[in-house]
Amino acid sequence: MFDIKAVRKDFPVLDRQVNGKKLVYLDSAATSQKPLSVIKSLTDYYENYNANIHRGIHTLSEEATEAFEVTREKLRQFIDAAEVHEIIFTKNATEAINLVAQTYGRQNVLPGDEIVITPMEHHSNFVPWQQLALEREAKLVFLPLTEEGEIDLVAAEKLITKKTRIVAVTQMSNVLGTINPINELAKLAHNVGAVILVDGAQGVPHLQTSVRELDCDFLAFSMHKLLGPTGVGVLWGRESLLNAMPPYMTGGDMINSVSREKTTWNELPWKFEAGTPNIADVIASAAAIDYLNALGMDAVRAHEIELVEYAIKGLKGLGDAQIYGPHDATKRGGVISFNFKDVHPHDVGQILNDAGIAIRAGHHCCQPLMRDLKVMGTARASFYIYNTKEEVDILLEALKEADKVLGHVACR
Ligand SMILES: Cc1ncc(COP(=O)(O)O)c(C=O)c1O
């Protein structure tokens, strides 16, 4: 375990007040807060070695290029990838998934083929596959969920068939919190010659992730949910697959040679990185990885299990709160979606905001799942390394207070 007081001191924003109350930030599933080391790394780049990369022969450009490529290597280690050139920078997880759908997907999915996803996917890992299926006249197949919000593996075995080309599944649900059995799904996909893409947007920031252990083929995630800056996404893919895929975007940097008649592509990873990338934010992402490595991902996970266990117990104690997803904290991540009495989640969010508590309310970019759950939306509290049990207590107290106001409203 780590020293939570020391951790909190590293996050300047946690000192601020909202509506006259100390901020309680419970919206890290949307984006995490950033430690000072990340913020300083950004200003250091702009103050001391701002230059374009991979092009210049001058010192500043060399320094910037080196720092940029250091992040790539740190990420390789962080997700246990075999090769550094399998790490591709995008602007977010969404772009990473679109990249695969538009290149690998278009190349490999034919009319009558099937793409397997789950009803708990974020729109980012849903709409690109839906659109690809429409374009290629392929079928989108949904793996059913159990009552507890877990993937039904018995059904999955029947639904992943020789017709399946791609299985696209989230490592951890941003609504239900469910941690999915990627390994088992990878086996099912590989048994029928399909590939598996894992949406790691929620999983990678919270779970020790090894692409070799997961045995997946693609992994997509965003640095902004992982203590890093916005504007940096990561796509990891197996070298053999990436090499066989056409480029996603064309232009500068991604070429080997260009003539009036024809262009040849650069090698990996640059084939997929057209134009000037988000240099400063990629460089600062290294500080985010260093921060998590210093804490240890096992400790990050242990901290979250403790908080989730505590929060679920507290929410159950409130009576009428409906909690979605598995109730066992070891089967889920640090995201708790709930509905409180018959009250619209936006009203819950508003009242909590008055108390300085930041949660998220709405469909969480999972409209099909909301329809399955038969709700308009949910309230969602999400935790990270800087959250404490005291903050969970503040949330529970505020919900009790809200009950007085909202219960009254609900009865009218
Ligand atoms: C499970 C999941 N997938 C994908 C995304 C998309 O991430 P981004 O908006 O950074 O592309 C999110 C963001 O909330 C998410 O929770």
The ligand as an SDF file (V2000), in Angstrom:
LIG
                    3D

 16 16  0  0  0  0  0  0  0  0999 V2000
  -14.4710    1.8980  -21.7480 C   0  0  0  0  0  0  0  0  0  0  0  0
  -14.1240    3.1310  -22.5250 C   0  0  0  0  0  0  0  0  0  0  0  0
  -13.7200    2.9960  -23.7970 N   0  0  0  0  0  0  0  0  0  0  0  0
  -13.3710    4.0510  -24.5440 C   0  0  0  0  0  0  0  0  0  0  0  0
  -13.4200    5.3190  -24.0330 C   0  0  0  0  0  0  0  0  0  0  0  0
  -13.0500    6.4610  -24.9160 C   0  0  0  0  0  0  0  0  0  0  0  0
  -11.9140    7.1150  -24.4480 O   0  0  0  0  0  0  0  0  0  0  0  0
  -11.4450    8.4420  -25.1780 P   0  0  0  0  0  0  0  0  0  0  0  0
  -12.5980    9.3940  -25.0870 O   0  0  0  0  0  0  0  0  0  0  0  0
  -10.2630    8.8900  -24.4000 O   0  0  0  0  0  0  0  0  0  0  0  0
  -11.1380    8.0740  -26.5810 O   0  0  0  0  0  0  0  0  0  0  0  0
  -13.8490    5.5220  -22.7190 C   0  0  0  0  0  0  0  0  0  0  0  0
  -13.9650    6.8760  -22.1630 C   0  0  0  0  0  0  0  0  0  0  0  0
  -14.6740    7.1400  -21.2200 O   0  0  0  0  0  0  0  0  0  0  0  0
  -14.1990    4.3930  -21.9500 C   0  0  0  0  0  0  0  0  0  0  0  0
  -14.6210    4.5200  -20.6900 O   0  0  0  0  0  0  0  0  0  0  0  0
  1  2  1  0
  2  3  1  0
  2 15  2  0
  3  4  2  0
  4  5  1  0
  5  6  1  0
  5 12  2  0
  6  7  1  0
  7  8  1  0
  8  9  2  0
  8 10  1  0
  8 11  1  0
 12 13  1  0
 12 15  1  0
 13 14  2  0
 15 16  1  0
M  END
$$$$
